[in-house]
Amino acid sequence: MRPFHNDEKYRITKRTVAILPCYDMMKQSIIVLEDGSTIMTPLRPYQLLQLSCRQYNSSIEERIVTAKRVASVKGKVPVVIEPTLGLVFFPTKSPKRDDCEWYAWSHMSEVLEEDGQTKLKTRNGMILPVNASPYIVRNQMKATGELMARYQQLNAMTLEERFNAIKS
């Protein structure tokens, strides 16, 4: 596990699989990468998402409002950090809760339930325990998929068509 250094700014990338809360006095979250390695940071998961949205010239509030408009998502809104790169994360609980976990939709392949524990299987075979029911995780994955499909539709439209689609 690699510690977070003060001069290092973590940017969520295509390699990021999950952002999980950490209940350590010095660290607030664990970032899981696709190779299974982890990075511990002093920032909470929501703060990391805020930082990453700013690094991609937006704000998390703007991304949430856009997701609500584009796909009519109401609660536990997925955050599209960078739509052209497919960087979209879905929460397991209310985003501002300390125990909210965030998963990269593009890395997830299936929801498993073993011995009463919900788990997510990634496309490369990694298994991650999840702090939500299989029903909630499946709904979050479905809502995120619909949001990404809507983004793809909008990208295929002209500027005027996009404006009219979002406005309605």
Protein Blocks (a to p, Z undefined) as FASTA:
>chain_A
ZZddfklccdddfklmbdcddddfkbcbdcddfkopacddfbdfklmmmmmmmmnopafk
lmmmmmmmmnopabhpacdfblmnopacddfbdfklmklccddfklpmbdcdeehiacdd
dfkopacddfbdfklmmmmmmmmmmmmmmmmmmmmpcfklmmmmmmZZ
